[in-house]
Amino acid sequence: MNIDELYRKAEQFLPWNLHKCLFNTTVTPYWTDNALYYFKDTESDKSLIRVDIKTGVKKHILKYDQILNKLFLQIGSNSEKSLSGFIIEESPEEKIFFIHNNHSWCYYIDSDICEHINEITPGHLISPDKNWGLRVKKNNLILRDLINEEEFQLTSDGEPYHNYATSPETNTNAITQRIQGITPDPVAIWSPNSKKIITHRLDQRKVKNLFLLENAPENSQRPKLHSYRMSFSGDEHLPLVKLIIIDIESKLVVSVNAEPLLAPYLTPIEFKWVWWNNNCTKAYFLKETRGAKALMLYEIDAESGDTKLLIDEKAERTYVEPSPHAPWIPQILILNESQKIIWMSQRSGYPHLYLFDKENNTPVQAITQGDWCVRELLFYDDKENLLYFTACGFDKNKDPYHEYLFRCRLNGSEMECLTKEYGNHSIHISPQKHCFLDSYSTINTAPVAALKNMEGYLVTSIEVADIKGLSKLNWMLPKRFCVKARDGVTDIYGNLYFPSHFDSSKEYPIIDHIYPGPQIYRTPSDFNIYSSITSSAWIAQALAELGFIVMQLDGLGTPGRSKHFHDATYKNMGDCSIPDHVIAIKQLASKYDFINKDKTGITGYSGGGYAAMRAMLLYPDFYHVCVSAAGNHDLRCYPANYGEKYNSLDTTTYEDQSNTVLAKNLQGKLLLVHGEMDDNVHPCATMQLVDELITHNKDFELLIMPNQNHKTTPTHPYFIRKTWDFFVRNLLGIEPPKNFLLKEMPNEYRQLLL
C-alpha cells in the first residue's frame, strides 16, 4: 500500500466511521413488569424486540422506521435529530414514549398512532409525577404547576455567583455551554413522591476569575473575552454549596443544618452524593474535606433540615473516596429495617464492603475481604438475605480488570460468582430484581448479551454482536499482554494494536498511547469500549494502520487494583507511571522481534498530553517523537480537586510535577496542540510550557485550534491528520500525503459531545 491508501484505510477505523461494521455491541434494556425490550440492529434496519422474562420467548414487535415514519408525518418533515429517552409500557396497551427535538411523544404499537404529548422546555427539571417543573430564572428558583400553568417564585435573594441550583463554573464546560446557548437543568433532586426537592445555593463570590479569548468568533472580526470563575490547586477559596430542601405544598425553603460543602469541580448533587430514602422522610449526603482527607456520611431530616453524622472515615496517608474510579459513585446502602449501613472502604488495602451500625459510626464487620476489588454495590435482597455486587480480581486465573457478578450473605458467607463466562460482565438488573441482562466480552471477542435469572442461570440468549464487517477491513485482533512493573514483581496489563497489513517478519516503530489517570484506568479489557464514538481503542487502531504498533497500558498509579497500586504516584503525579511504560516496551521488544524500540513515539490527550510531554523530558533518549495535546502541564493551573486530591495539599511539591521545569531536557520531535476554547484544561498550561521551551531555544511545533474545546479537539479531522502526519514523517521517515482530507464526524455523533 502507498501512504495515501494507508491514510484512507486508517480513516475507516475511526470510531464514528465504524457504525456500519458493528451491530449490537451494546444492548440497552427497557424493562416492564413482564418483559425486556431492546432494539436490534442489522445492516439494513433496526427492530424492537420483546423478551418475556419468565419464559425467554422473543417476539419481533416493529421496525424502528415505523416510529420514524409516523413521527415525520406528524411534524411534516424528516429530521436528523435522533430519538431518545425511551420508556415502554404494556398496560393497558403497548406503547413507547420517546423524546425528539425537545418534544415528548407516544407511539401506540397496536394502533400505529404517534401522538404528541408536550414540549420539553430546556432548563426545567420535571417531577416524577409530571405535575411540576423547577427552573432557574435570574439566579432564583421558580416552581411551575404544569397542570394549572401557574408559577411560584421560591427564592428572591439569589444573585450572580451566589445563586440557586446551578453548577459551578469549575465544571470544565461552563464557557462551552455559554457559547452554545445551552440551558442546563437545575441541579436538584425531586423526592420520589414529588412532594419535596433537595437542591443548593452555590457561592462562587470569592473564587478567582479565569479568562478565555475567542479569537475567531462567528460573524465578527473582534475577539470575544469570556470570563468564568475557576479555582486552581492551592487557591484560598473554592466554590461552596449550602443544601436546602423545598416543600412543594407550602413552598417553604428549609436550610439544611450543615456547613457549606466543597464543590471544587462538580457539586455533591451532580456527583450523586445526595439522595432520598424511599419514603422521602430522610435524605443523605456525603461531605468530602479538602484534599479528600476525610469522607463523611450525613442523614437529613426532610422536615426540619436537621442532620446527623453516620460515618466518618479519615485517610491514613493519601485520600478517601466513595469509590476508586471517576465519577466516584457512592457504593452505599442504607438498610432502614436493621439500622445498618453498607459502606465501601479501602481500609484493608482493597475496596471492600463493610457493615456499619447506624448509631455509633463503627463497622460491625467486613462483608467482603481479600486481595481483590469490589466494583459496584447493586442491591440487597432483605427477604433472602443476599447482597449483590460486582467485583474483579477474585479469580487469580482471570484478567484482574474483568468484572463479574457476585452475591453473598450479609455476614459475607456463601459467596458465589453468578457469571461464569470468561470476560468483562456488564450487568443490568430488572427493576423487580427478578432477572438481569448480562453482557460480556473481551478485548478481542464479540459481546454476548444474555438474560439470566437471579441464580445466574440462562433464561435466553439475547444477542451476539455482529462484527463481521471488521473482517472486510482485515482487522487484526489486538493483543492483551501482561508484563512486570518497574518493581519487577507487580503484574501490569495493556493492549497492543496492529496494522491490518501486519507482517511479523518486519520491524515496526512503537507508539505509546498514554493516559496515566489517576482517576481512571484507560486501557480497555472488553469489546464494549469499541461502541464509544471517542473510543481510545479505535483511535489507537487507526494510528496503527499507518504502520505502527500502538501500546496502551495501565501502570502503577491507576485505579482498579489495590489501594497501594493506586497510591503509587501520590505526591508524585509527575511519575505518570512512565517508568512502567518504558520497562513494558523493553520487555515487549525483547519478546517480539517486530517491535523496534529504537523508534519509539508517545502521544496523549489531557492528562495523557501531560504524561506524553513528561515522558519526552524524563526519558529523552528513549522517546523520540511526541504529540502532546491539551496537556495539563502544571497542576497549579488546573482545577483544585485534581491536584489537591492526588498530589496532596502540600503545594510546595507542585513545581517538581510541572513540565516547565524540565523543558531544557527536550531532544526529540515535539508537536504541542491545544484547543483555544478549552474550558477544562486552560490553554495557559500549554503556553507557559511553550514559553519555557522558547527560553531554552528548543525546536518544536505548536498547533492552536480556534473555537475548539476539550471535547471537540481530539475528534477534529485536522487534529487527527496533523497527529498522523507528525508520526509518519518523524517516526516512519515517510512524507505524508499532502493536505489529506479526513471526513468530519457525522453531526448525529458530534451532538453527543456537547
Secondary structure, 3 states (H helix, E strand, C coil): CCHHHHHHHHHHCCHHHCCCCCECCCCCCEECCCEEEEEEECCCCEEEEEEECCCCCEEEEEEHHHHHHHHHHHHCCCCCCCEEEEEEECCCCCEEEEEECCEEEEEECCCCEEEEEEECCCCCEECCCCCEEEEEECCEEEEEECCCCEEEECCCCCECCEEECCCCCCCCCHHHHHHHCCCCCCCCEECCCCCEEEEEEEECCCCCEEEEEECCCCCCCCCEEEEEECCECCCCCCCEEEEEEEECCCCCEEECCCCCEECCCCCCCCCCCEEECCCCCEEEEEEECHHHCEEEEEEEECCCCCEEEEEEEECCCCCCCCCCCCCCCCCEEEECCCCEEEEEECCCCCCEEEEEECCCCEEEEECCCCCCEEEEEEEEECCCCEEEEEEECCCCCCCCCCEEEEEECCCCCCCEECCCCCCEEEEEECCCCCEEEEEEEECCEEEEEEEEECCCCEEEEEEECECHHHHHCCCCCCEEEEEECCCCCCEEEEEEECCCCCCCCCCEEEEEECCCCCCCCCCCCCCHHHHCCCCHHHHHHHHHCCCCEEEEEECCCCCCCCHHHHHHHCCCHHHCCHHHHHHHHHHHHHHCCCEEEEEEEEEEECHHHHHHHHHHHHCCCCCCEEEEECCCCCHHHCEHHHHHHHCCCCHHHHHHHCHHHHHHHCCCEEEEEEECCCCCCCCHHHHHHHHHHHHCCCCCEEEEECCCCCCCHHHCHHHHHHHHHHHHHHHHCCCCCCCCCCCCCCHHHHHHHC
